[in-house]
């Protein structure tokens, strides 16, 4: 795949991840509170795990 297409796909996946993560954090805020997981911590955790998966796939 050409470099511009790879960059576009990479950016698109990150944009989608951030959008979906924020929707889940807002929509399931009560459940996160019950589990004592702050929304910010949830979002950062999801992004860290996604970054780790991307590093594994790009090897």
C-alpha positions as CSV (number, residue, x, y, z in Angstrom):
1,X,0.0,0.0,0.0
2,X,1.4,3.4,-0.9
3,X,2.6,5.6,2.0
4,X,-0.1,8.3,1.7
5,X,-2.8,5.6,1.8
6,X,-1.2,4.0,4.9
7,X,-1.0,7.4,6.6
8,X,-4.6,8.1,5.8
9,X,-5.7,4.7,7.1
10,X,-3.6,5.0,10.3
11,X,-5.1,8.5,11.0
12,X,-8.6,7.3,10.2
13,X,-8.4,4.4,12.7
14,X,-7.1,6.7,15.4
15,X,-9.9,9.3,14.7
16,X,-12.5,6.4,14.9
17,X,-11.0,5.1,18.1
18,X,-11.0,8.5,19.8
19,X,-14.6,9.1,18.8
20,X,-15.9,5.7,19.9
21,X,-14.0,5.9,23.1
22,X,-15.5,9.2,24.0
23,X,-19.0,8.1,23.2
24,X,-18.5,5.0,25.4
25,X,-17.0,7.1,28.2
26,X,-20.0,9.5,28.1
27,X,-22.7,6.9,27.5
28,X,-21.5,4.5,30.1
29,X,-20.3,7.0,32.7
30,X,-22.6,5.5,35.4
31,X,-21.1,2.0,34.9
32,X,-17.6,3.4,35.0
33,X,-18.4,5.2,38.2
34,X,-19.8,2.0,39.8
35,X,-16.5,0.3,38.7
36,X,-14.6,3.2,40.1
37,X,-12.8,3.9,36.8
38,X,-12.5,7.6,36.0
39,X,-13.5,8.5,32.5
40,X,-10.1,9.9,31.7
41,X,-8.4,6.8,32.9
42,X,-10.7,4.7,30.8
43,X,-10.0,6.7,27.7
44,X,-6.2,6.7,28.2
45,X,-6.3,3.0,28.9
46,X,-8.1,2.2,25.7
47,X,-5.7,4.4,23.7
48,X,-2.7,2.8,25.3
49,X,-4.0,-0.7,24.5
50,X,-4.8,0.4,20.9
51,X,-1.3,1.8,20.5
52,X,0.2,-1.4,21.8
53,X,-1.9,-3.4,19.3
54,X,-0.8,-1.1,16.4
55,X,2.9,-1.6,17.4
56,X,2.3,-5.4,17.3
57,X,0.6,-5.3,13.9
58,X,3.2,-3.0,12.3
59,X,6.1,-5.3,13.2
